[in-house]
Amino acid sequence: MSREPAPGDAFAAAMAAMGPFEPAPRLAVAVSGGPDSSALALLADRWAGARRGDILALIVDHALRPESGAEARGTADRLARRGIRSEVLTRTGPTPAAGIQDFAREARYALLGAACARHGILHLLTGHTREDQAETVLQRLARGSGIDGLAGMPAVRETGWGRVIRPLLAVPKAALSALCGEAGMVTVDDPANRDPRHARARLRAAEASLAAEGFSVGRLAATAAKAGRARAALDGAVADLLARAASLQPEGWIVLDRRVIAAAPEETMRRAVARCLSAVGGRGGPPARGERLDRLVAALRRGGPGGGPGGGPEGGLGGGRTLAGCRILPRGAGGARLAICREDAAAERRTIEGPGVADWDGRFRVTVSPDLWDFAARAGPCRLVPAGPAAPTRMATLGVPAAARRALPALEAGGRIVATAEFDGRNATPVSDSLLVLEAVWRPPEAMAGPGFGIA
């Protein structure tokens, strides 16, 4: 039976697989004060120091228990005695009555990501272990997940500010506890880890029984590794398919070559279509999955607007379909191409308080010029809204379909649209109005082909 590698060796091997890093790497480490994240801080500090880099420990105080603030400060003090810099990030605002763990996780990653962006750090390390990966697989098995769910947590996850790295997914918790003990590192235990109201706590309590039935930590983690490799391969195939079949337009819509995408294997095609819907629909739209996505994929395979190459009666896209906040419209002879556009009725209506830059509908970065604001604000309260019937018809000459034009950002003042978005001069207003500018840049929530499933 092969011996487990020491935590330091496993950490170094994982970091090597996740490289390259800067010559003097700067790392952020999420530290809760427990043995897993405390060991991670020790390992990361040693690794970065050997490369003339450094780390910043980020300690999140979720403010869910009266003693959490003191615990966070205590963790910072213990790290300081080791020469490790830290920053305590405190959550503020109301706490929901239910779904506390999901809420806390989202709040934690929001605080951690904002801190990394503020400090210009591109790599955030978290202390998820082999047991955590096994618990994730079990939870997703219970939900009937497919290959994506069974892949568990990725070793690397790309974000808007950098990436989240999990270098301990192959390391058992016991080895990390032992490392802290050998280093004389005092750790704390979050009582939520034993609270039976939480699914992970119940799974930990049942670990021995599950292992007796073959659901051991090692086997579950191995399942995640195998599924992760399969998912990464699928991600690569989807990226290749989209590169050949999809053309992204600056006004936030996509032209899809139906024949190219329909010739792909079904699962690859399904994922590619879902990616297009996600990019066009923005964060506000529901994810494209389930039976409705299956029906859309089947219709795309069948052919033209009515079904076959000539639009036969067996059914196809007809005049178009809607899914995940998008409209899918056939274009060209026999529906050889598709236009995927945002559904204007589903787009955001957002009040703004002044000129400058604002994100809108999870899709566009919009800039309201000071002159436009001064003009609009005199008419009443201002909102960014979909253009709707006020969409600029001059964009039709650029081949932008009406559905895409209607979902473009516009500035509404006093209940009336006073400006519609411009895109790098493609639909510029006359020179006399050139200072009254509403500029927009399409910024999909993530890369078109997705960040890919990161494996070490």
C-alpha positions in Angstrom: 0.0 0.0 0.0 1.5 3.3 -1.1 2.2 5.9 1.6 0.5 9.3 1.7 2.8 12.1 0.6 3.6 14.6 3.3 1.3 17.7 3.2 4.2 19.9 2.2 5.1 17.6 -0.8 1.5 17.4 -1.8 1.1 21.2 -1.6 4.2 21.8 -3.7 3.1 19.3 -6.3 -0.3 20.9 -6.6 1.1 24.4 -6.8 3.5 23.3 -9.6 0.5 21.9 -11.5 -1.4 25.1 -11.1 1.5 27.4 -12.3 3.1 29.3 -13.6 3.2 32.0 -10.9 4.9 35.4 -10.9 8.7 35.4 -10.1 7.9 36.7 -6.6 4.3 35.3 -6.1 1.8 37.2 -4.0 -0.9 34.9 -2.6 -4.0 35.4 -0.5 -5.0 32.6 1.9 -8.5 32.2 3.3 -8.0 31.4 6.9 -10.9 30.5 9.3 -8.6 29.6 12.2 -9.4 25.8 11.9 -6.6 23.2 11.3 -7.2 23.0 7.5 -6.8 26.6 6.7 -4.2 27.2 9.4 -2.0 24.5 7.9 -2.6 26.0 4.5 -1.3 29.3 5.7 1.8 27.7 7.1 2.5 25.8 3.9 1.7 28.8 1.6 4.0 31.1 3.7 6.9 28.6 3.4 6.3 28.1 -0.3 6.0 31.8 -1.2 8.9 32.8 1.0 11.2 30.3 -0.8 10.3 32.2 -4.0 10.8 35.7 -2.6 7.1 36.2 -2.5 4.6 36.6 0.4 1.1 35.9 1.5 -1.8 37.8 3.0 -4.2 35.8 5.2 -7.8 36.9 4.8 -10.0 36.1 7.8 -13.7 36.4 7.3 -15.9 37.3 10.3 -19.4 36.3 9.2 -20.9 38.0 12.3 -23.3 35.1 12.7 -22.2 34.4 16.4 -21.5 36.8 19.2 -18.0 35.4 19.7 -17.0 35.4 16.0 -15.3 38.8 16.1 -13.0 37.8 19.0 -12.2 34.5 17.3 -11.2 36.3 14.1 -8.9 38.7 16.0 -7.4 35.8 17.9 -6.6 34.0 14.6 -5.0 37.2 13.3 -2.9 37.4 16.4 -1.7 33.8 16.1 -0.7 34.4 12.5 1.1 37.6 13.4 3.3 35.7 15.8 4.3 33.6 12.9 5.2 36.7 10.8 2.1 36.2 8.6 0.2 39.4 7.7 -3.5 39.2 7.9 -6.7 41.2 7.4 -10.1 40.6 9.1 -13.0 41.1 6.7 -16.3 41.6 8.6 -19.7 40.9 7.0 -22.3 43.6 7.6 -26.0 43.7 6.9 -29.0 41.5 7.7 -28.9 37.7 8.1 -31.6 35.5 6.5 -33.7 33.2 8.6 -32.9 30.1 6.4 -30.2 28.9 4.1 -27.5 30.3 6.4 -24.6 28.1 5.0 -25.3 29.1 1.4 -25.7 32.7 2.4 -22.4 32.6 4.4 -20.5 31.0 1.6 -21.7 33.7 -0.9 -20.9 36.5 1.5 -17.5 35.0 2.3 -16.4 34.7 -1.4 -17.7 38.2 -2.1 -15.5 39.6 0.7 -12.5 37.5 -0.2 -12.8 38.5 -3.9 -13.1 42.2 -3.1 -10.1 42.0 -0.8 -8.0 40.3 -3.5 -9.0 42.9 -6.1 -8.2 45.7 -3.7 -4.8 44.4 -3.0 -4.0 43.4 -6.6 -3.6 39.7 -5.6 -4.4 37.2 -8.4 -4.4 34.0 -6.4 -6.7 33.1 -3.5 -5.9 29.8 -1.8 -8.6 27.9 0.2 -8.1 24.9 2.5 -10.6 22.4 1.0 -9.4 18.9 1.7 -9.9 15.4 0.4 -12.8 14.9 2.9 -14.4 18.1 1.7 -14.3 16.9 -1.8 -15.8 13.5 -0.8 -18.7 15.3 1.0 -19.3 17.5 -2.1 -19.6 14.4 -4.3 -22.0 12.7 -1.8 -24.2 15.8 -1.7 -24.3 16.0 -5.5 -25.0 12.3 -5.8 -28.0 12.8 -3.5 -29.3 15.5 -5.9 -28.9 13.3 -8.9 -26.1 15.3 -10.4 -24.4 14.3 -13.7 -20.7 14.5 -14.6 -20.4 18.2 -13.7 -21.6 17.6 -10.2 -19.6 14.4 -9.6 -16.5 16.3 -10.6 -16.8 18.0 -7.2 -14.8 21.2 -6.6 -12.3 22.3 -9.2 -8.7 22.7 -8.2 -8.7 26.0 -10.0 -11.6 28.4 -10.5 -11.3 31.5 -12.7 -12.9 34.7 -11.5 -13.2 38.3 -12.6 -10.3 39.4 -10.4 -8.1 36.3 -10.5 -8.5 32.7 -9.5 -9.4 30.5 -6.5 -6.9 27.7 -5.9 -7.5 24.6 -3.8 -4.1 22.9 -3.4 -5.2 20.5 -0.7 -7.9 18.5 -2.4 -5.8 15.4 -2.3 -4.7 15.9 1.4 -6.5 14.3 4.3 -7.6 16.4 7.2 -5.7 14.3 9.7 -2.4 15.1 8.0 -3.1 18.9 8.3 -4.1 18.6 12.0 -0.9 16.8 12.6 1.1 19.5 10.8 -0.5 22.2 13.0 0.3 20.1 16.1 4.0 19.7 15.1 4.3 23.4 14.4 2.6 24.3 17.7 -0.1 26.2 15.9 -3.2 26.6 18.0 -6.5 26.3 16.0 -10.2 26.8 16.7 -13.2 24.7 15.7 -16.3 26.2 14.2 -19.4 24.7 16.0 -21.3 24.8 12.7 -19.1 21.9 11.6 -20.9 19.7 14.1 -24.4 21.2 13.8 -26.8 18.5 12.5 -28.9 21.1 10.9 -26.3 21.3 8.2 -25.9 18.6 5.5 -22.1 18.4 5.7 -22.2 17.9 9.4 -24.7 15.0 9.0 -22.4 13.4 6.4 -19.4 13.7 8.7 -21.3 12.0 11.5 -22.2 9.1 9.1 -18.7 8.8 7.6 -18.0 5.4 9.2 -21.3 3.9 8.1 -20.9 5.2 4.6 -17.4 3.8 4.3 -18.6 0.4 5.3 -21.0 0.5 2.3 -18.1 1.4 0.0 -18.6 5.2 0.1 -15.1 5.8 1.6 -13.5 9.2 1.4 -10.8 7.8 -0.9 -13.2 6.3 -3.3 -15.4 9.4 -3.4 -12.4 11.6 -4.0 -11.2 9.3 -6.7 -14.6 9.5 -8.4 -14.3 13.3 -8.3 -10.9 13.1 -10.0 -12.1 10.9 -12.8 -15.2 13.0 -13.3 -13.1 16.1 -13.3 -10.9 14.8 -16.1 -14.0 14.0 -18.1 -15.5 17.4 -17.5 -12.3 19.2 -18.4 -12.2 17.2 -21.7 -15.8 18.3 -22.4 -15.0 21.9 -21.7 -12.2 21.7 -24.2 -14.5 20.2 -26.8 -17.1 23.0 -26.2 -14.5 25.7 -26.5 -13.4 24.3 -29.9 -17.0 24.0 -31.1 -17.8 27.6 -30.1 -14.7 28.9 -31.8 -16.0 27.3 -35.1 -19.7 28.0 -34.7 -20.3 31.2 -32.7 -19.7 34.8 -33.7 -20.1 37.3 -30.8 -21.5 40.7 -31.8 -20.6 44.0 -29.9 -24.3 44.7 -29.3 -24.6 41.7 -27.0 -26.0 39.0 -29.3 -24.6 35.9 -30.9 -24.7 34.5 -34.5 -24.6 30.7 -34.4 -23.9 28.5 -37.4 -26.6 25.9 -36.9 -25.1 23.4 -39.2 -21.8 23.4 -37.5 -23.2 23.1 -34.0 -25.8 20.5 -35.0 -23.0 18.2 -36.3 -21.4 18.0 -32.9 -22.0 15.2 -30.4 -25.1 15.9 -28.4 -23.6 16.6 -25.1 -21.0 19.0 -26.6 -23.8 20.8 -28.5 -26.0 21.0 -25.5 -23.2 22.6 -23.4 -22.3 25.0 -26.2 -25.9 26.2 -26.6 -26.2 26.7 -22.8 -23.0 28.8 -22.9 -24.4 31.0 -25.5 -27.6 31.5 -23.6 -25.6 32.3 -20.4 -23.4 34.9 -22.2 -26.4 36.7 -23.8 -28.8 36.3 -20.9 -26.4 37.7 -18.3 -26.5 36.9 -14.6 -30.1 37.8 -14.3 -31.4 35.0 -16.4 -32.1 31.5 -15.1 -29.6 28.8 -16.1 -30.4 27.0 -19.3 -30.8 23.3 -18.4 -33.3 20.5 -18.1 -36.1 19.5 -20.5 -36.5 22.9 -22.1 -32.8 23.0 -23.1 -33.2 19.4 -24.4 -36.1 20.4 -26.5 -34.3 23.4 -27.9 -31.2 21.3 -28.8 -33.5 18.8 -30.5 -35.2 21.6 -32.5 -31.8 22.9 -33.6 -30.8 19.5 -34.8 -33.9 19.1 -36.9 -33.1 22.0 -39.2 -34.8 25.1 -40.6 -37.6 27.2 -39.1 -40.2 24.5 -39.7 -38.1 21.4 -39.1 -36.1 20.0 -42.0 -33.8 21.8 -44.4 -36.9 23.3 -46.2 -38.9 23.9 -43.0 -40.9 20.7 -42.9 -43.9 20.0 -40.7 -42.1 17.9 -38.1 -41.3 20.9 -36.1 -38.3 23.2 -35.6 -37.7 26.7 -34.3 -40.8 28.1 -36.0 -40.7 31.8 -35.5 -38.3 31.5 -32.7 -38.1 30.3 -29.1 -37.4 31.8 -25.7 -35.2 30.3 -23.0 -33.1 31.5 -20.0 -34.0 35.2 -20.7 -33.1 34.9 -24.4 -34.7 34.7 -27.8 -33.4 32.2 -30.3 -34.4 33.2 -33.8 -33.7 31.4 -37.2 -31.8 33.5 -39.8 -30.9 32.9 -43.4 -32.2 30.4 -45.9 -33.6 27.3 -44.1 -32.5 28.7 -40.7 -28.9 28.0 -41.5 -27.9 30.5 -38.8 -29.3 31.5 -35.5 -29.5 34.8 -33.7 -29.4 34.5 -29.9 -30.6 37.8 -28.4 -31.6 39.0 -24.9 -35.3 39.0 -24.2 -36.0 42.7 -23.7 -39.0 42.0 -21.3 -36.6 40.2 -19.0 -33.9 42.9 -18.9 -33.1 44.9 -15.9 -34.6 48.3 -15.0 -32.1 50.0 -12.8 -32.2 53.4 -11.1 -29.0 55.5 -11.3 -28.1 58.5 -9.2 -25.5 60.3 -11.4 -23.1 60.2 -14.4 -20.3 57.7 -14.7 -20.0 53.9 -15.2 -22.6 51.3 -14.2 -23.0 47.6 -14.8 -26.4 46.8 -16.3 -28.3 43.6 -16.7 -25.3 41.4 -16.0 -24.2 42.1 -19.6 -23.1 45.7 -20.3 -20.7 48.2 -18.8 -22.6 51.5 -19.5 -21.1 55.0 -19.3 -23.4 58.0 -18.8 -21.6 61.2 -19.9 -21.9 64.3 -17.5 -23.7 66.3 -20.3 -26.2 63.5 -20.8 -26.9 63.3 -17.1 -27.3 67.1 -16.8 -29.8 67.0 -19.7 -31.7 63.9 -18.4 -31.9 64.6 -14.7 -33.9 67.8 -15.4 -36.7 65.6 -16.7 -37.0 63.5 -13.6 -35.7 60.2 -12.0 -33.3 58.3 -14.3 -33.1 54.6 -15.0 -31.2 52.3 -17.3 -33.8 50.2 -19.1 -34.0 48.1 -22.2 -34.6 50.3 -25.3 -37.7 48.4 -26.4 -39.6 50.2 -29.2 -37.2 53.2 -28.9 -34.3 51.0 -30.2 -32.3 52.8 -32.8 -33.4 51.7 -36.3 -30.2 52.9 -37.8 -28.6 49.7 -36.4 -30.7 47.6 -38.7 -28.3 48.6 -41.5 -25.5 46.9 -39.5 -27.5 43.7 -39.5 -28.5 43.9 -35.9 -31.9 42.1 -35.5 -34.8 44.0 -34.0 -34.8 41.6 -31.0 -31.2 42.5 -30.2 -31.8 46.2 -30.6 -34.8 46.2 -28.3 -32.7 44.7 -25.5 -29.9 47.3 -25.6 -29.4 49.7 -22.7 -31.2 53.0 -22.8 -31.4 56.0 -20.4 -34.9 56.8 -19.2 -35.7 60.1 -17.6 -39.0 61.0 -16.1 -40.6 57.9 -17.8 -39.3 58.8 -21.3 -36.2 57.3 -23.0 -33.8 60.1 -23.8 -30.8 58.2 -25.1 -29.9 54.7 -26.5 -26.6 53.1 -26.3 -23.7 53.6 -28.7 -21.1 50.9 -29.4 -17.7 52.3 -30.4 -19.2 54.6 -33.0 -21.1 51.8 -34.9 -24.4 53.6 -34.3 -23.2 57.1 -33.3 -25.7 59.9 -33.0 -25.2 63.1 -35.2 -22.3 65.4 -34.3 -24.6 68.0 -32.7 -25.6 65.4 -30.1 -22.2 64.0 -29.6 -21.8 65.1 -26.0 -25.1 63.5 -24.9 -23.5 60.0 -24.9 -24.6 56.7 -23.5 -21.7 54.4 -24.3 -22.0 50.6 -23.8 -19.6 47.7 -23.9 -20.7 44.1 -23.8 -19.1 42.3 -20.9 -20.5 38.7 -20.5 -20.4 37.3 -17.0 -17.6 34.9 -17.9 -15.6 33.8 -20.9 -17.7 32.5 -23.7 -16.3 29.0 -23.5 -16.3 29.2 -19.7 -13.2 29.1 -17.5 -12.9 25.4 -17.9 -12.8 22.9 -15.1 -9.5 23.3 -13.4 -7.7 20.1 -12.3 -4.3 19.8 -10.7 
